[in-house]
Amino acid sequence: MSTKAERLAAFIKELRGSSSQRRFCQQLGVSKSCVNFWESGLAWPDTENLEKLATLKGWSLADLQTYLVKGELPSEEPLEQILSKVRTLPTEAVVEIVAVAVQTLAARTGSGNEQSNVA
């Protein structure tokens, strides 16, 4: 069984993804040493930073605290799971997702118009 500190470290590494600690700390507005200490289990984020981390995952502060203390993941709808993952991706990947979403929407809108003309 993992400890709170181990769960926090894994959680931050998941959120950070392929981003460097430096880039991730800039995103959060904290020092690089903060992220390093959190990932090493040497320090614990304050409530404000826990809220920022929870938001990046698409969770509430309560969801994150429950996960860290009990190891229980919040139940998520499929859409929330997708959105949570998108929030952790690098910018280039998000741009690619947006492009595909726009293409999909355009195709669906086009096919929807064709169907209404047939009826």
Backbone as JSON Lines, residues from 0, in Angstrom:
{"i":0,"aa":"M","n":[0.85,-1.19,0.0],"ca":[0.0,0.0,0.0],"c":[0.88,1.24,0.0]}
{"i":1,"aa":"S","n":[0.52,2.21,-0.78],"ca":[1.33,3.42,-0.87],"c":[0.89,4.45,0.18]}
{"i":2,"aa":"T","n":[1.83,5.31,0.52],"ca":[1.56,6.36,1.5],"c":[1.01,7.6,0.79]}
{"i":3,"aa":"K","n":[0.57,8.55,1.6],"ca":[0.1,9.83,1.04],"c":[1.19,10.48,0.19]}
{"i":4,"aa":"A","n":[2.4,10.48,0.72],"ca":[3.51,11.12,0.01],"c":[3.8,10.42,-1.32]}
{"i":5,"aa":"E","n":[3.72,9.11,-1.33],"ca":[3.94,8.36,-2.57],"c":[2.82,8.62,-3.57]}
{"i":6,"aa":"R","n":[1.6,8.7,-3.08],"ca":[0.47,9.01,-3.98],"c":[0.6,10.42,-4.54]}
{"i":7,"aa":"L","n":[1.02,11.37,-3.69],"ca":[1.21,12.74,-4.15],"c":[2.3,12.79,-5.23]}
{"i":8,"aa":"A","n":[3.41,12.13,-4.98],"ca":[4.51,12.12,-5.95],"c":[4.05,11.54,-7.29]}
{"i":9,"aa":"A","n":[3.34,10.43,-7.25],"ca":[2.85,9.8,-8.48],"c":[1.84,10.71,-9.17]}
{"i":10,"aa":"F","n":[0.99,11.35,-8.38],"ca":[-0.03,12.25,-8.93],"c":[0.63,13.42,-9.66]}
{"i":11,"aa":"I","n":[1.63,14.02,-9.04],"ca":[2.31,15.16,-9.65],"c":[3.04,14.72,-10.91]}
{"i":12,"aa":"K","n":[3.7,13.58,-10.86],"ca":[4.41,13.09,-12.05],"c":[3.43,12.82,-13.19]}
{"i":13,"aa":"E","n":[2.25,12.32,-12.85],"ca":[1.23,12.1,-13.87],"c":[0.77,13.43,-14.47]}
{"i":14,"aa":"L","n":[0.49,14.41,-13.61],"ca":[0.07,15.72,-14.1],"c":[1.15,16.37,-14.95]}
{"i":15,"aa":"R","n":[2.37,16.24,-14.51],"ca":[3.5,16.86,-15.19],"c":[3.73,16.23,-16.56]}
{"i":16,"aa":"G","n":[3.46,14.93,-16.65],"ca":[3.66,14.23,-17.92],"c":[5.09,14.37,-18.4]}
{"i":17,"aa":"S","n":[5.25,14.77,-19.64],"ca":[6.6,14.92,-20.21],"c":[7.18,16.31,-19.96]}
{"i":18,"aa":"S","n":[6.43,17.18,-19.31],"ca":[6.95,18.52,-19.0],"c":[8.05,18.44,-17.96]}
{"i":19,"aa":"S","n":[8.98,19.34,-18.05],"ca":[10.05,19.39,-17.05],"c":[9.46,19.93,-15.74]}
{"i":20,"aa":"Q","n":[10.18,19.69,-14.65],"ca":[9.75,20.26,-13.37],"c":[9.72,21.78,-13.47]}
{"i":21,"aa":"R","n":[10.68,22.35,-14.18],"ca":[10.75,23.81,-14.32],"c":[9.5,24.35,-15.01]}
{"i":22,"aa":"R","n":[9.11,23.72,-16.1],"ca":[7.92,24.18,-16.83],"c":[6.66,23.99,-15.99]}
{"i":23,"aa":"F","n":[6.58,22.85,-15.32],"ca":[5.41,22.55,-14.49],"c":[5.31,23.55,-13.33]}
{"i":24,"aa":"C","n":[6.44,23.87,-12.71],"ca":[6.39,24.81,-11.58],"c":[5.98,26.2,-12.07]}
{"i":25,"aa":"Q","n":[6.38,26.58,-13.28],"ca":[5.95,27.86,-13.83],"c":[4.44,27.86,-14.05]}
{"i":26,"aa":"Q","n":[3.92,26.74,-14.5],"ca":[2.47,26.61,-14.72],"c":[1.72,26.77,-13.4]}
{"i":27,"aa":"L","n":[2.28,26.23,-12.33],"ca":[1.64,26.31,-11.02],"c":[1.92,27.63,-10.3]}
{"i":28,"aa":"G","n":[2.99,28.3,-10.68],"ca":[3.38,29.52,-9.99],"c":[4.12,29.24,-8.69]}
{"i":29,"aa":"V","n":[4.92,28.16,-8.68],"ca":[5.72,27.81,-7.51],"c":[7.17,27.63,-7.95]}
{"i":30,"aa":"S","n":[8.06,27.5,-6.98],"ca":[9.47,27.3,-7.31],"c":[9.72,25.86,-7.75]}
{"i":31,"aa":"K","n":[10.8,25.68,-8.49],"ca":[11.17,24.33,-8.94],"c":[11.45,23.43,-7.74]}
{"i":32,"aa":"S","n":[12.02,24.01,-6.69],"ca":[12.32,23.2,-5.52],"c":[11.03,22.67,-4.86]}
{"i":33,"aa":"C","n":[9.93,23.43,-4.94],"ca":[8.66,22.95,-4.39],"c":[8.25,21.66,-5.08]}
{"i":34,"aa":"V","n":[8.23,21.69,-6.4],"ca":[7.81,20.5,-7.15],"c":[8.77,19.35,-6.88]}
{"i":35,"aa":"N","n":[10.06,19.64,-6.83],"ca":[11.05,18.61,-6.54],"c":[10.81,18.0,-5.15]}
{"i":36,"aa":"F","n":[10.55,18.83,-4.16],"ca":[10.3,18.34,-2.8],"c":[9.01,17.53,-2.74]}
{"i":37,"aa":"W","n":[7.97,17.99,-3.42],"ca":[6.7,17.26,-3.42],"c":[6.88,15.88,-4.04]}
{"i":38,"aa":"E","n":[7.61,15.84,-5.17],"ca":[7.82,14.55,-5.84],"c":[8.74,13.63,-5.03]}
{"i":39,"aa":"S","n":[9.58,14.21,-4.22],"ca":[10.5,13.42,-3.39],"c":[9.9,13.04,-2.05]}
{"i":40,"aa":"G","n":[8.74,13.59,-1.72],"ca":[8.12,13.31,-0.44],"c":[8.73,14.08,0.71]}
{"i":41,"aa":"L","n":[9.51,15.12,0.41],"ca":[10.18,15.9,1.44],"c":[9.35,17.08,1.93]}
{"i":42,"aa":"A","n":[8.32,17.44,1.19],"ca":[7.45,18.56,1.58],"c":[6.04,18.26,1.08]}
{"i":43,"aa":"W","n":[5.1,19.0,1.65],"ca":[3.69,18.82,1.31],"c":[3.13,20.16,0.83]}
{"i":44,"aa":"P","n":[2.38,20.18,-0.27],"ca":[1.82,21.45,-0.76],"c":[0.81,22.03,0.22]}
{"i":45,"aa":"D","n":[0.73,23.37,0.26],"ca":[-0.3,23.99,1.07],"c":[-1.64,23.84,0.35]}
{"i":46,"aa":"T","n":[-2.7,24.25,1.0],"ca":[-4.05,24.07,0.46],"c":[-4.21,24.75,-0.89]}
{"i":47,"aa":"E","n":[-3.67,25.94,-1.03],"ca":[-3.79,26.66,-2.3],"c":[-3.16,25.87,-3.45]}
{"i":48,"aa":"N","n":[-1.99,25.29,-3.19],"ca":[-1.33,24.5,-4.24],"c":[-2.01,23.16,-4.46]}
{"i":49,"aa":"L","n":[-2.57,22.58,-3.42],"ca":[-3.36,21.36,-3.61],"c":[-4.57,21.65,-4.5]}
{"i":50,"aa":"E","n":[-5.18,22.82,-4.31],"ca":[-6.31,23.2,-5.16],"c":[-5.87,23.35,-6.61]}
{"i":51,"aa":"K","n":[-4.71,23.95,-6.83],"ca":[-4.2,24.1,-8.2],"c":[-3.96,22.74,-8.84]}
{"i":52,"aa":"L","n":[-3.37,21.82,-8.07],"ca":[-3.11,20.48,-8.59],"c":[-4.42,19.76,-8.91]}
{"i":53,"aa":"A","n":[-5.39,19.88,-8.02],"ca":[-6.69,19.24,-8.23],"c":[-7.34,19.79,-9.5]}
{"i":54,"aa":"T","n":[-7.28,21.09,-9.67],"ca":[-7.88,21.73,-10.84],"c":[-7.24,21.24,-12.13]}
{"i":55,"aa":"L","n":[-5.92,21.08,-12.12],"ca":[-5.24,20.58,-13.31],"c":[-5.74,19.19,-13.7]}
{"i":56,"aa":"K","n":[-6.14,18.42,-12.72],"ca":[-6.64,17.07,-12.98],"c":[-8.13,17.08,-13.28]}
{"i":57,"aa":"G","n":[-8.79,18.21,-13.02],"ca":[-10.24,18.27,-13.2],"c":[-10.99,17.75,-11.99]}
{"i":58,"aa":"W","n":[-10.32,17.72,-10.85],"ca":[-10.89,17.24,-9.61],"c":[-11.17,18.42,-8.69]}
{"i":59,"aa":"S","n":[-11.99,18.17,-7.68],"ca":[-12.16,19.14,-6.6],"c":[-11.05,18.91,-5.58]}
{"i":60,"aa":"L","n":[-10.88,19.87,-4.69],"ca":[-9.89,19.7,-3.62],"c":[-10.25,18.49,-2.77]}
{"i":61,"aa":"A","n":[-11.53,18.3,-2.5],"ca":[-11.99,17.16,-1.7],"c":[-11.65,15.83,-2.39]}
{"i":62,"aa":"D","n":[-11.82,15.79,-3.72],"ca":[-11.46,14.57,-4.47],"c":[-9.98,14.25,-4.3]}
{"i":63,"aa":"L","n":[-9.15,15.28,-4.44],"ca":[-7.71,15.08,-4.32],"c":[-7.34,14.64,-2.91]}
{"i":64,"aa":"Q","n":[-7.91,15.29,-1.91],"ca":[-7.59,14.92,-0.53],"c":[-8.02,13.49,-0.23]}
{"i":65,"aa":"T","n":[-9.18,13.09,-0.7],"ca":[-9.63,11.71,-0.5],"c":[-8.68,10.73,-1.17]}
{"i":66,"aa":"Y","n":[-8.26,11.07,-2.37],"ca":[-7.31,10.21,-3.08],"c":[-6.0,10.1,-2.31]}
{"i":67,"aa":"L","n":[-5.47,11.23,-1.85],"ca":[-4.18,11.21,-1.17],"c":[-4.25,10.48,0.16]}
{"i":68,"aa":"V","n":[-5.33,10.67,0.9],"ca":[-5.44,10.06,2.23],"c":[-5.86,8.58,2.15]}
{"i":69,"aa":"K","n":[-6.87,8.29,1.33],"ca":[-7.43,6.94,1.29],"c":[-7.02,6.13,0.07]}
{"i":70,"aa":"G","n":[-6.5,6.81,-0.95],"ca":[-6.14,6.11,-2.18],"c":[-7.32,5.83,-3.08]}
{"i":71,"aa":"E","n":[-8.47,6.44,-2.77],"ca":[-9.68,6.22,-3.56],"c":[-9.79,7.26,-4.67]}
{"i":72,"aa":"L","n":[-9.94,6.78,-5.89],"ca":[-10.12,7.68,-7.02],"c":[-11.57,8.12,-7.08]}
{"i":73,"aa":"P","n":[-11.79,9.39,-7.43],"ca":[-13.17,9.84,-7.59],"c":[-13.78,9.16,-8.81]}
{"i":74,"aa":"S","n":[-15.06,8.86,-8.72],"ca":[-15.72,8.27,-9.88],"c":[-15.95,9.37,-10.9]}
{"i":75,"aa":"E","n":[-15.61,9.06,-12.13],"ca":[-15.72,10.06,-13.19],"c":[-16.54,9.51,-14.34]}
{"i":76,"aa":"E","n":[-17.24,10.4,-14.95],"ca":[-17.94,10.08,-16.18],"c":[-16.88,9.98,-17.28]}
{"i":77,"aa":"P","n":[-17.16,9.25,-18.36],"ca":[-16.18,9.13,-19.44],"c":[-15.69,10.48,-19.97]}
{"i":78,"aa":"L","n":[-16.59,11.44,-20.11],"ca":[-16.18,12.75,-20.6],"c":[-15.19,13.4,-19.63]}
{"i":79,"aa":"E","n":[-15.46,13.3,-18.35],"ca":[-14.55,13.88,-17.36],"c":[-13.19,13.21,-17.41]}
{"i":80,"aa":"Q","n":[-13.15,11.91,-17.66],"ca":[-11.88,11.21,-17.78],"c":[-11.08,11.76,-18.95]}
{"i":81,"aa":"I","n":[-11.75,11.98,-20.06],"ca":[-11.09,12.51,-21.25],"c":[-10.57,13.92,-20.98]}
{"i":82,"aa":"L","n":[-11.43,14.76,-20.4],"ca":[-11.03,16.14,-20.11],"c":[-9.86,16.19,-19.13]}
{"i":83,"aa":"S","n":[-9.88,15.32,-18.15],"ca":[-8.77,15.27,-17.19],"c":[-7.47,14.94,-17.89]}
{"i":84,"aa":"K","n":[-7.51,13.99,-18.79],"ca":[-6.3,13.61,-19.52],"c":[-5.83,14.74,-20.42]}
{"i":85,"aa":"V","n":[-6.76,15.4,-21.11],"ca":[-6.4,16.51,-22.0],"c":[-5.7,17.61,-21.22]}
{"i":86,"aa":"R","n":[-6.15,17.88,-20.01],"ca":[-5.55,18.95,-19.2],"c":[-4.09,18.68,-18.86]}
{"i":87,"aa":"T","n":[-3.67,17.44,-18.91],"ca":[-2.29,17.1,-18.55],"c":[-1.37,16.98,-19.76]}
{"i":88,"aa":"L","n":[-1.91,17.09,-20.96],"ca":[-1.11,16.9,-22.17],"c":[-0.29,18.14,-22.51]}
{"i":89,"aa":"P","n":[0.8,17.93,-23.23],"ca":[1.57,19.09,-23.71],"c":[0.75,19.88,-24.73]}
{"i":90,"aa":"T","n":[1.09,21.12,-24.9],"ca":[0.35,22.03,-25.78],"c":[0.21,21.47,-27.19]}
{"i":91,"aa":"E","n":[1.26,20.88,-27.73],"ca":[1.22,20.35,-29.1],"c":[0.14,19.28,-29.23]}
{"i":92,"aa":"A","n":[0.01,18.44,-28.23],"ca":[-1.0,17.38,-28.26],"c":[-2.41,17.97,-28.17]}
{"i":93,"aa":"V","n":[-2.57,19.01,-27.37],"ca":[-3.88,19.66,-27.23],"c":[-4.28,20.3,-28.56]}
{"i":94,"aa":"V","n":[-3.32,20.9,-29.25],"ca":[-3.6,21.51,-30.55],"c":[-4.08,20.43,-31.53]}
{"i":95,"aa":"E","n":[-3.44,19.29,-31.51],"ca":[-3.84,18.18,-32.38],"c":[-5.26,17.71,-32.05]}
{"i":96,"aa":"I","n":[-5.57,17.62,-30.77],"ca":[-6.91,17.21,-30.35],"c":[-7.95,18.22,-30.81]}
{"i":97,"aa":"V","n":[-7.65,19.5,-30.67],"ca":[-8.59,20.54,-31.1],"c":[-8.83,20.44,-32.6]}
{"i":98,"aa":"A","n":[-7.78,20.22,-33.37],"ca":[-7.93,20.1,-34.83],"c":[-8.84,18.93,-35.18]}
{"i":99,"aa":"V","n":[-8.65,17.8,-34.53],"ca":[-9.49,16.63,-34.79],"c":[-10.93,16.91,-34.36]}
{"i":100,"aa":"A","n":[-11.1,17.59,-33.23],"ca":[-12.45,17.91,-32.76],"c":[-13.17,18.82,-33.74]}
{"i":101,"aa":"V","n":[-12.46,19.81,-34.28],"ca":[-13.08,20.72,-35.25],"c":[-13.45,19.95,-36.52]}
{"i":102,"aa":"Q","n":[-12.57,19.09,-36.99],"ca":[-12.87,18.29,-38.18],"c":[-14.07,17.38,-37.94]}
{"i":103,"aa":"T","n":[-14.12,16.77,-36.78],"ca":[-15.23,15.88,-36.44],"c":[-16.54,16.66,-36.38]}
{"i":104,"aa":"L","n":[-16.52,17.81,-35.75],"ca":[-17.71,18.64,-35.65],"c":[-18.18,19.1,-37.03]}
{"i":105,"aa":"A","n":[-17.24,19.5,-37.87],"ca":[-17.58,19.94,-39.23],"c":[-18.2,18.79,-40.02]}
{"i":106,"aa":"A","n":[-17.64,17.59,-39.88],"ca":[-18.17,16.43,-40.6],"c":[-19.57,16.08,-40.09]}
{"i":107,"aa":"R","n":[-19.77,16.16,-38.8],"ca":[-21.09,15.84,-38.24],"c":[-22.12,16.89,-38.62]}
{"i":108,"aa":"T","n":[-21.71,18.13,-38.63],"ca":[-22.62,19.21,-39.01],"c":[-23.01,19.06,-40.47]}
{"i":109,"aa":"G","n":[-22.04,18.73,-41.32],"ca":[-22.3,18.52,-42.74],"c":[-23.23,17.35,-42.97]}
{"i":110,"aa":"S","n":[-23.0,16.24,-42.26],"ca":[-23.86,15.06,-42.46],"c":[-25.24,15.3,-41.85]}
{"i":111,"aa":"G","n":[-25.29,16.12,-40.81],"ca":[-26.59,16.44,-40.21],"c":[-27.45,17.25,-41.17]}
{"i":112,"aa":"N","n":[-26.82,18.18,-41.9],"ca":[-27.55,18.98,-42.88],"c":[-28.05,18.12,-44.02]}
{"i":113,"aa":"E","n":[-27.23,17.15,-44.45],"ca":[-27.65,16.28,-45.54],"c":[-28.86,15.45,-45.12]}
{"i":114,"aa":"Q","n":[-28.84,14.99,-43.88],"ca":[-29.96,14.18,-43.4],"c":[-31.26,15.01,-43.35]}
{"i":115,"aa":"S","n":[-31.14,16.26,-42.94],"ca":[-32.35,17.07,-42.83],"c":[-32.88,17.43,-44.21]}
{"i":116,"aa":"N","n":[-32.01,17.52,-45.22],"ca":[-32.46,17.8,-46.57],"c":[-33.17,16.6,-47.18]}
{"i":117,"aa":"V","n":[-32.76,15.39,-46.78],"ca":[-33.36,14.18,-47.32],"c":[-34.76,14.0,-46.77]}
{"i":118,"aa":"A","n":[-34.97,14.32,-45.53],"ca":[-36.26,14.08,-44.86],"c":[-37.35,14.95,-45.33]}
